Amino acid sequence: MKFLHSMLRVTDLAKSIDFYTNVLGMNLLRTTERPEQKYTLAFLAFGSGNQENQGELELTFNYGIEHYEHGGYFGHIALGVEDVALTCEKIKAQGGKVTREAGPVKGGNTIIAFVEDPDAYKIELIQMGTHQ
């Protein structure tokens, strides 16, 4: 088996693409318009999309939906970064929302932080080299 992608439903596709590309540094790989089915898809990744075993993020915009209830079933997306504190500062400088500043995880040494995307999905930043 191969991990292909994770999907998030978003309420403003352009705003979400801007966040994931300009704030987090992902690349927009492709979009798919499905007007008859009333949705649009956008696929993003940190690489070119041609890399073996690279997971992608699928953003799904359903026409006419202005809000989603997140419920208690979804936790977060995790991204490995070189420097969590510096990444948080860059995200804040671009208008991003940091909900937990950089620091060690409770009961451990791994440096983490949490940020939110425009639809309030949680994204955990994990400092590479400290993940245990």
C-alpha positions as CSV (number, residue, x, y, z in Angstrom):
1,M,0.0,0.0,0.0
2,K,1.0,3.6,-0.5
3,F,-0.3,6.7,1.4
4,L,-1.8,9.0,-1.2
5,H,-3.5,12.0,0.5
6,S,-5.5,13.5,3.3
7,M,-8.6,15.6,2.5
8,L,-9.9,18.7,4.3
9,R,-13.2,20.4,3.4
10,V,-12.6,24.2,3.1
11,T,-15.0,27.2,2.9
12,D,-12.8,29.5,0.8
13,L,-10.5,27.7,-1.6
14,A,-8.4,30.7,-2.7
15,K,-7.8,31.7,0.9
16,S,-6.9,28.1,1.9
17,I,-4.5,27.7,-1.1
18,D,-2.9,31.0,-0.2
19,F,-2.3,29.8,3.4
20,Y,-0.9,26.4,2.4
21,T,1.3,27.8,-0.4
22,N,2.4,31.2,0.9
23,V,2.4,30.7,4.6
24,L,3.4,27.0,4.9
25,G,5.4,26.7,1.7
26,M,3.5,23.9,0.0
27,N,3.2,23.7,-3.8
28,L,-0.2,23.6,-5.7
29,L,0.1,20.5,-7.8
30,R,-3.3,20.5,-9.6
31,T,-6.9,21.5,-9.4
32,T,-10.0,19.7,-10.6
33,E,-13.2,21.6,-11.3
34,R,-16.5,19.6,-11.1
35,P,-19.2,22.2,-11.6
36,E,-21.9,19.6,-12.4
37,Q,-21.2,17.9,-9.1
38,K,-20.7,21.3,-7.4
39,Y,-17.2,21.0,-6.0
40,T,-13.6,21.9,-6.8
41,L,-10.5,20.0,-5.6
42,A,-6.9,21.3,-5.1
43,F,-4.0,19.0,-4.4
44,L,-0.9,20.3,-2.6
45,A,2.5,18.9,-1.5
46,F,5.8,20.0,-0.3
47,G,7.6,18.5,-3.3
48,S,6.8,18.5,-7.0
49,G,4.2,15.8,-6.8
50,N,6.4,13.4,-8.8
51,Q,8.2,12.1,-5.7
52,E,7.7,8.5,-4.7
53,N,6.0,8.0,-1.4
54,Q,5.1,11.7,-1.0
55,G,1.7,12.3,0.6
56,E,-0.5,15.1,-0.7
57,L,-3.1,17.3,0.9
58,E,-6.5,17.5,-0.9
59,L,-8.6,20.6,-0.3
60,T,-12.2,20.1,-1.2
61,F,-14.5,23.1,-1.8
62,N,-18.2,22.2,-1.9
63,Y,-20.2,25.0,-3.6
64,G,-22.6,26.8,-1.2
65,I,-21.1,25.5,2.1
66,E,-20.0,28.4,4.3
67,H,-19.2,26.4,7.5
68,Y,-18.3,22.9,8.7
69,E,-18.6,21.4,12.1
70,H,-15.3,19.9,13.0
71,G,-16.5,17.5,15.7
72,G,-14.3,15.6,18.0
73,Y,-13.0,13.0,15.5
74,F,-10.3,15.0,13.7
75,G,-7.0,15.7,15.5
76,H,-4.5,17.5,13.4
77,I,-2.0,17.4,10.6
78,A,1.7,17.2,11.6
79,L,4.6,18.8,9.7
80,G,8.3,18.4,10.4
81,V,10.3,21.7,10.4
82,E,13.9,22.6,11.1
83,D,13.1,25.3,13.7
84,V,9.6,25.4,15.3
85,A,10.0,28.8,16.9
86,L,11.3,30.5,13.7
87,T,8.5,28.9,11.7
88,C,5.9,30.2,14.1
89,E,7.4,33.7,13.8
90,K,7.2,33.5,10.0
91,I,3.6,32.3,10.1
92,K,2.6,35.1,12.4
93,A,4.4,37.7,10.2
94,Q,2.2,36.5,7.3
95,G,-1.0,36.8,9.3
96,G,-1.2,33.2,10.4
97,K,-2.6,32.1,13.8
98,V,-0.3,30.3,16.3
99,T,-2.5,28.6,18.9
100,R,0.4,27.0,20.9
101,E,3.8,28.6,20.9
102,A,7.0,26.5,20.4
103,G,8.0,24.5,23.4
104,P,8.5,20.9,24.6
105,V,5.6,18.5,24.4
106,K,4.1,17.6,27.8
107,G,6.3,14.9,29.4
108,G,8.9,14.9,26.7
109,N,11.6,16.8,24.8
110,T,10.1,17.1,21.4
111,I,9.7,20.7,20.4
112,I,6.2,21.4,19.0
113,A,3.8,24.2,18.3
114,F,0.3,24.4,16.8
115,V,-1.1,26.7,14.2
116,E,-4.5,26.9,12.5
117,D,-5.5,27.2,8.8
118,P,-8.3,29.6,7.6
119,D,-10.9,26.9,8.5
120,A,-9.4,26.4,12.0
121,Y,-7.9,23.0,11.2
122,K,-5.0,22.3,13.6
123,I,-1.5,21.9,12.2
124,E,1.2,20.6,14.6
125,L,4.8,21.7,13.8
126,I,7.4,19.2,15.1
127,Q,11.0,20.2,15.2
128,M,13.0,17.6,13.3
129,G,15.7,16.0,15.3
130,T,13.7,16.2,18.5
131,H,10.8,13.9,17.6
132,Q,10.7,10.9,20.0
